[in-house]
Amino acid sequence: MESINWNTIAQQAASQTDAEFNQQLSNLTHLDVSEVDDLIKESKITNANAIKTLKLIDDAMATNNEKAKALSNIENGIGFVISLVSKLI
């Protein structure tokens, strides 16, 4: 019986999830997928932290000061926001 390489399966699933996230972010921002890939790499943020950052920015209940403070607690969150805004402007 052939053994299952769970590490390879997990890596393939992570790559597929990353690609789907980048495609969705591309659709929302009207950036090319390659630009989204570059944005993620430049800001050195994980997709999980990028999602936390985007949710935080979208939180209508939080004040700008609360958002700024919370962003500083997300690893590479501020760099991601700056990179994203610079691509959109």
C-alpha distances in whole Angstrom, upper triangle without the diagonal:
4,6,9,13,15,18,18,17,20,22,22,23,26,27,27,29,32,32,33,35,37,38,39,41,42,43,45,47,48,46,44,40,41,44,42,39,42,43,40,40,44,44,41,40,36,36,36,40,41,40,42,45,45,45,48,50,50,51,54,55,55,58,58,58,56,53,54,54,50,49,50,47,45,43,44,46,49,48,46,49,51,49,48,52,53,51,52,56
4,7,9,12,15,14,14,18,19,19,20,23,24,24,26,28,29,30,32,34,35,36,38,39,40,43,44,44,43,40,37,37,40,38,35,38,40,37,36,40,40,37,37,33,33,33,37,38,37,39,42,42,43,45,47,47,49,52,53,53,55,55,56,53,50,51,51,48,46,47,45,42,40,41,43,46,45,43,46,48,45,45,49,50,47,49,53
4,6,9,12,12,12,15,17,17,18,21,22,23,24,26,27,29,30,32,33,35,36,38,39,41,42,43,41,39,35,36,38,36,34,36,38,34,34,38,38,34,34,30,30,31,34,35,35,37,39,40,40,42,45,45,46,49,50,50,53,52,53,50,48,48,48,44,43,44,41,39,37,38,40,43,42,40,43,45,43,43,46,47,45,47,51
4,6,9,9,8,11,13,13,15,17,18,19,21,23,24,25,27,29,29,31,33,34,35,37,39,39,38,36,32,32,35,33,30,33,34,31,31,35,35,31,30,27,27,27,30,31,31,33,36,36,36,39,41,41,42,46,47,46,49,49,49,46,44,45,44,41,40,41,38,35,34,35,36,40,39,37,40,42,40,39,43,44,42,44,47
4,5,6,7,9,10,11,13,15,16,17,19,20,22,23,25,26,28,29,31,32,34,35,37,37,35,33,30,30,32,30,27,30,31,28,27,31,31,28,27,24,24,25,28,29,29,31,33,34,34,37,39,39,40,44,45,44,47,46,47,44,42,42,42,39,37,38,36,33,31,32,33,37,36,34,37,39,37,36,40,41,39,41,44
4,5,5,6,8,10,10,12,14,15,16,18,20,21,22,24,26,27,28,30,32,33,34,35,34,32,28,29,31,28,26,29,29,26,26,30,29,26,25,22,21,21,25,26,26,27,30,31,31,33,36,36,37,41,41,41,43,43,43,41,38,39,39,35,34,35,32,29,28,29,31,34,33,31,34,37,34,34,38,39,37,39,42
4,5,5,6,9,10,10,12,14,15,16,18,20,21,22,24,26,27,28,30,32,33,34,32,30,26,26,28,26,23,26,27,23,23,26,26,23,22,19,19,20,22,24,24,26,28,29,30,32,34,35,36,39,40,39,42,41,41,39,36,37,36,33,32,32,30,27,25,26,28,31,30,28,32,34,32,32,35,36,35,37,40
4,5,5,6,9,10,11,12,14,15,17,18,20,21,23,24,26,27,29,30,31,32,30,28,24,24,27,25,22,24,26,23,22,26,26,23,22,19,19,20,23,24,25,27,29,29,30,33,34,35,36,40,41,40,43,42,43,40,37,38,38,35,33,34,32,29,27,27,29,32,31,29,32,34,31,31,35,36,34,36,39
4,5,5,6,9,10,11,12,14,15,17,18,20,21,23,24,26,27,29,30,31,29,28,24,24,27,24,22,25,26,23,23,27,27,24,23,19,19,19,23,23,23,25,28,28,29,31,33,33,35,38,40,39,42,41,42,39,37,37,37,34,33,34,32,28,27,28,29,32,31,28,31,34,31,31,35,36,33,35,39
4,5,5,6,9,10,10,12,14,15,16,18,20,21,22,24,26,27,28,29,28,26,23,23,25,23,20,23,24,20,21,24,24,21,20,16,16,16,19,20,20,22,24,25,26,28,30,30,32,35,36,36,38,38,38,36,33,34,34,30,29,30,28,25,23,24,25,29,28,25,28,31,29,28,32,33,31,33,36
4,5,5,6,9,10,10,12,14,15,16,18,20,21,22,24,26,27,28,26,24,20,20,23,20,17,20,21,18,18,21,21,19,18,15,14,16,18,19,20,22,24,24,25,28,29,30,32,35,37,36,38,37,38,35,33,33,33,30,28,29,27,24,22,23,24,27,26,24,27,29,26,26,30,31,29,31,34
4,5,5,6,9,10,11,12,14,15,17,18,20,21,23,25,26,26,25,22,19,19,22,20,17,20,21,19,19,22,23,20,19,16,15,17,20,20,20,23,25,25,26,29,30,30,32,36,37,37,39,38,39,37,34,35,35,32,30,31,29,26,24,24,25,29,27,25,28,30,27,26,30,31,29,30,34
4,5,5,6,9,10,11,12,14,15,17,18,20,21,23,24,25,24,22,18,20,22,19,17,21,21,18,19,23,22,20,18,15,13,14,18,18,18,20,23,22,23,26,27,27,29,33,34,34,36,36,37,34,31,33,33,29,28,29,28,24,23,23,24,27,26,24,26,29,26,25,29,30,28,29,33
4,5,5,6,9,10,10,12,14,15,16,18,20,21,22,23,22,21,17,18,20,17,14,18,18,15,16,19,19,16,15,11,10,11,15,15,15,17,19,20,21,23,25,25,27,30,32,31,34,33,34,31,28,29,30,26,24,26,24,21,19,20,20,24,23,20,23,25,23,22,26,27,25,27,30
4,5,5,6,9,10,11,12,14,15,16,18,20,21,22,20,18,14,15,17,15,12,15,16,14,14,18,18,16,15,12,11,13,16,16,16,19,20,20,22,25,26,26,28,32,33,33,35,33,35,33,30,30,31,28,26,27,26,22,21,20,21,24,22,20,23,25,22,21,25,26,24,25,29
4,5,5,6,9,10,11,12,14,15,17,19,20,20,19,17,14,15,18,15,13,17,18,15,16,20,20,19,17,14,12,14,17,16,16,19,21,20,22,25,25,25,28,31,33,32,35,34,35,33,30,31,32,29,27,29,27,24,23,22,23,26,24,21,24,26,23,22,26,27,24,25,29
4,5,5,6,9,10,11,12,14,15,17,18,19,18,17,14,16,17,14,13,17,17,14,16,19,19,17,15,12,9,11,14,13,13,16,18,17,18,21,22,22,24,27,29,29,31,30,32,30,27,28,29,25,23,26,24,21,20,20,20,23,22,19,21,24,21,20,23,25,23,24,27
4,5,5,6,9,10,10,12,14,15,16,17,16,15,11,12,14,11,9,13,13,10,12,15,15,14,12,9,7,10,12,11,12,15,16,16,17,20,21,21,23,27,29,28,30,29,30,28,25,26,27,24,22,23,22,19,18,17,17,20,19,16,18,21,18,17,21,22,20,21,24
4,5,5,6,9,10,10,12,14,15,16,14,12,9,10,13,10,9,13,13,11,13,16,17,16,15,13,10,13,16,14,14,18,18,17,19,22,22,22,25,28,31,30,32,31,32,31,27,28,30,27,24,26,26,22,21,20,20,22,21,17,20,22,19,17,21,22,19,20,24
4,5,5,6,9,10,11,12,14,15,14,13,10,13,14,11,11,15,15,13,16,19,19,18,16,14,11,13,16,14,13,17,18,16,17,21,21,20,23,26,28,28,31,30,32,30,26,28,29,26,24,26,26,22,22,21,20,23,22,18,20,22,20,18,21,23,20,20,24
4,5,5,6,8,10,11,12,14,13,13,10,12,13,10,10,13,13,11,14,16,16,15,13,11,8,10,12,10,9,13,14,12,14,17,17,17,20,23,25,25,27,26,28,26,23,24,25,22,20,23,22,18,18,17,16,19,18,15,16,19,17,15,18,20,17,18,22
4,5,5,6,9,10,10,11,10,9,6,9,9,6,7,10,10,9,11,14,14,14,12,11,9,12,13,11,11,15,15,13,16,18,18,18,21,24,27,26,28,26,28,27,23,24,26,23,21,23,23,19,19,17,16,18,17,14,15,17,15,13,16,17,15,15,19
4,5,5,6,9,10,10,9,8,6,9,10,8,9,13,13,12,15,17,17,18,16,15,12,15,17,14,14,17,17,15,17,20,20,19,22,25,28,28,29,28,30,29,26,27,29,26,24,26,26,22,22,21,20,22,20,17,18,20,17,15,18,19,16,16,20
4,5,5,6,9,10,10,11,9,12,13,10,12,15,14,13,16,18,18,19,16,15,12,14,15,12,11,15,15,13,14,18,17,16,19,22,24,25,27,25,28,27,23,25,27,24,22,25,25,21,22,20,19,21,20,16,17,19,17,14,17,19,16,16,19
4,5,5,6,8,8,9,8,11,10,7,10,12,11,11,14,15,15,16,14,14,11,13,14,10,10,13,13,10,13,15,14,14,18,20,23,23,24,23,25,24,20,22,24,21,19,22,22,19,19,17,15,17,16,13,13,15,13,10,13,15,13,12,16
4,5,5,5,5,6,5,9,8,6,9,12,11,12,15,16,16,17,16,16,13,16,17,13,14,17,16,14,16,19,17,17,21,23,26,26,27,25,28,27,23,24,27,25,22,24,25,22,22,20,18,19,18,15,15,16,14,11,14,15,12,11,15
4,6,5,7,8,9,12,12,10,13,15,14,15,18,19,19,21,19,19,16,18,19,15,15,18,18,14,17,19,18,17,20,22,25,26,27,26,29,28,24,26,28,26,24,27,27,24,24,22,21,22,21,17,17,19,17,14,15,17,14,13,16
4,6,8,10,11,14,13,11,14,16,14,15,18,19,18,20,18,18,15,17,17,14,13,16,15,12,14,16,14,13,17,18,22,22,23,22,25,24,21,22,25,23,21,24,25,22,23,21,18,19,19,16,15,17,15,12,13,15,13,11,15
4,5,9,10,12,10,9,13,14,12,13,17,17,16,19,17,18,16,18,18,14,14,17,15,12,15,17,14,14,18,19,23,22,23,21,24,24,21,21,24,23,20,23,24,21,22,19,17,18,17,14,13,14,13,9,10,12,9,7,11
4,7,9,11,10,10,13,14,13,15,18,18,19,21,20,20,18,21,21,17,17,20,19,16,19,21,18,18,22,23,26,26,27,25,28,28,24,25,28,26,24,26,28,25,25,22,21,21,20,17,16,17,15,12,13,14,10,9,12
4,6,8,6,7,10,11,10,12,15,15,16,18,18,18,17,20,19,16,17,20,18,16,19,21,19,19,23,24,28,27,28,25,28,28,24,25,28,26,23,25,27,23,23,20,19,19,18,15,15,15,12,10,11,12,8,8,11
4,5,5,6,9,10,11,13,14,15,17,18,18,19,17,20,21,17,18,22,20,18,21,24,22,22,26,28,31,30,31,29,31,31,27,28,30,28,25,27,29,25,24,22,21,22,19,16,17,18,14,12,15,14,11,11,15
4,5,5,6,9,10,11,12,14,15,16,16,16,14,18,18,15,16,20,19,17,20,23,21,22,25,28,31,30,31,29,31,31,27,27,30,27,24,26,27,24,23,20,20,21,19,16,17,18,15,13,16,16,13,14,17
4,5,5,6,9,10,11,12,14,15,16,16,15,19,19,16,18,22,20,19,23,24,23,24,28,30,33,32,33,30,32,32,28,28,30,28,25,27,27,24,23,20,20,21,18,16,17,18,14,13,16,15,12,14,17
4,5,5,6,9,10,10,12,14,15,16,15,18,18,15,17,20,18,17,21,22,21,22,25,27,30,29,30,27,29,29,25,25,27,26,22,24,25,22,21,18,18,18,15,13,14,14,11,10,13,12,8,11,14
4,5,5,6,9,10,11,12,12,13,11,15,15,11,13,17,15,14,17,19,18,19,22,25,28,26,27,25,27,27,23,23,25,23,20,22,23,19,18,15,15,16,14,11,12,13,10,9,12,12,9,11,14
4,5,5,6,9,10,11,11,11,11,15,15,12,15,18,17,16,19,21,20,22,25,28,30,29,30,27,29,28,25,24,26,24,21,22,23,19,18,15,16,17,15,12,14,15,12,11,15,15,12,15,18
4,5,5,6,8,10,11,13,13,17,16,13,16,19,17,17,21,22,21,23,26,28,31,29,30,27,28,28,25,24,26,24,21,22,23,19,18,14,15,16,13,11,13,13,10,10,14,13,10,14,16
4,5,5,6,8,9,11,11,15,13,11,14,16,14,14,18,18,17,19,22,25,27,25,26,23,25,25,21,20,22,21,17,18,20,16,15,12,12,13,10,7,10,10,6,7,10,10,8,11,14
4,6,5,6,6,7,8,11,10,8,11,14,12,13,16,17,17,19,22,25,27,25,26,23,25,24,20,20,21,19,16,17,18,14,13,10,11,12,10,7,10,11,9,9,13,13,12,14,17
4,6,5,7,9,10,14,13,11,15,17,16,16,20,21,20,22,25,28,30,28,29,26,27,26,23,22,23,22,18,19,19,16,14,11,13,14,11,9,13,13,10,12,15,15,14,17,19
4,5,8,11,13,16,14,12,16,18,16,17,20,20,20,22,25,28,30,27,27,24,25,25,22,20,22,21,17,17,19,16,13,10,12,12,8,8,11,11,8,10,13,12,12,15,17
4,5,9,11,13,11,10,13,14,12,14,17,17,17,19,22,25,26,24,24,21,22,22,18,17,18,17,13,14,15,12,10,6,8,9,5,5,9,9,7,9,12,12,12,15,17
4,7,10,12,10,10,13,14,13,15,18,18,18,21,23,26,28,25,26,24,24,23,20,19,19,18,15,15,15,12,9,6,9,11,8,8,12,12,10,12,15,16,16,18,20
4,6,8,6,6,10,11,10,12,15,15,16,18,20,23,25,22,23,21,22,21,17,17,17,15,12,13,13,9,7,5,7,10,8,7,10,12,11,12,15,16,16,18,20
4,5,5,6,9,10,10,12,14,15,16,18,20,24,25,23,25,23,24,22,19,19,19,16,14,15,14,10,9,8,9,13,12,10,13,15,14,14,18,19,18,20,23
4,5,5,6,9,10,10,12,14,15,16,18,22,23,22,24,23,24,22,19,19,20,17,15,17,16,12,11,11,11,14,13,11,13,16,14,14,17,19,18,19,22
4,5,5,6,9,10,11,12,14,15,17,20,21,20,22,22,22,20,17,18,18,15,13,15,14,10,10,11,11,14,15,12,14,17,17,16,19,21,20,21,24
4,5,5,6,9,10,10,12,14,15,19,20,18,20,19,19,17,14,15,15,12,10,12,10,7,7,8,7,11,11,9,11,14,14,14,16,19,19,20,22
4,5,5,6,9,10,11,12,14,18,19,18,19,18,19,18,14,15,16,13,10,13,12,9,9,9,7,10,10,7,9,12,12,10,13,16,15,16,19
4,5,5,6,8,10,10,12,16,17,16,19,18,19,17,14,16,17,13,12,15,14,10,12,12,10,13,14,11,11,15,15,13,15,18,18,18,21
4,6,5,6,9,10,11,14,15,14,16,16,17,14,11,13,13,10,9,12,11,8,10,11,8,12,13,11,11,15,16,14,16,19,19,19,22
4,5,5,6,9,10,13,15,13,14,13,14,13,9,10,12,9,7,10,10,7,10,9,6,8,10,8,8,11,13,11,13,16,16,16,19
4,5,5,6,9,12,14,13,15,14,16,14,11,12,14,12,10,13,14,11,13,12,9,11,13,10,8,12,13,10,12,15,15,15,17
4,5,5,6,10,11,11,14,13,15,13,10,13,14,11,11,14,14,12,15,15,11,13,16,13,12,16,17,14,15,19,19,18,20
4,5,5,9,10,8,10,10,12,9,6,9,11,8,8,11,11,10,13,14,10,11,14,13,11,14,16,14,15,19,19,18,20
4,6,8,10,9,10,9,11,10,7,9,12,10,9,12,13,12,15,14,11,11,14,12,9,12,14,12,12,16,17,15,17
4,6,9,9,11,11,14,12,10,13,15,13,12,16,16,15,18,18,14,15,17,15,12,16,17,14,14,18,18,16,18
4,5,6,9,10,12,10,8,12,13,11,12,16,16,15,18,19,15,16,19,17,15,18,20,17,17,21,22,20,22
4,6,8,10,13,11,10,13,15,14,15,18,19,18,22,22,18,18,21,20,17,20,22,19,19,22,23,21,22
4,7,10,12,10,10,13,14,13,15,18,18,19,22,23,19,20,23,22,19,22,24,22,21,25,26,24,25
4,7,8,6,6,10,11,10,12,15,15,16,19,20,16,16,20,19,17,19,22,20,20,23,25,23,24
4,5,5,6,9,10,11,12,14,16,17,20,20,17,16,20,19,16,18,22,20,19,22,24,23,23
4,5,5,6,9,10,10,12,14,15,18,18,15,13,17,17,14,15,18,17,16,19,21,20,20
4,5,5,6,9,10,11,13,15,18,18,15,13,17,18,15,16,20,19,18,21,23,22,22
4,5,5,6,8,10,11,13,16,17,14,13,17,17,15,17,20,20,19,22,24,23,24
4,5,5,6,9,10,11,14,14,11,10,14,14,12,14,17,16,16,19,21,20,21
4,5,5,6,9,10,13,13,10,8,12,13,11,12,16,16,15,17,20,20,20
4,5,5,7,9,12,13,11,10,14,15,13,15,18,18,18,21,23,23,24
4,5,5,7,10,12,9,10,13,14,13,15,18,18,18,21,22,22,24
4,5,5,8,9,6,6,10,10,9,11,14,14,15,17,19,19,20
4,6,7,8,7,6,10,11,11,12,15,16,17,18,21,21,22
4,6,9,8,9,12,13,13,15,17,18,19,21,23,24,25
4,6,5,8,10,10,11,14,15,15,17,19,20,21,23
4,5,8,9,9,12,13,14,15,17,19,20,22,23
4,6,5,6,9,10,11,12,14,15,17,18,20
4,5,5,6,9,10,11,12,14,15,17,18
4,5,5,6,9,10,11,12,14,15,16
4,5,5,6,8,10,10,12,14,15
4,5,5,6,9,10,11,12,14
4,5,5,6,8,10,11,12
4,5,5,6,9,10,11
4,6,5,6,9,10
4,5,5,6,9
4,5,5,6
4,6,5
4,6
4
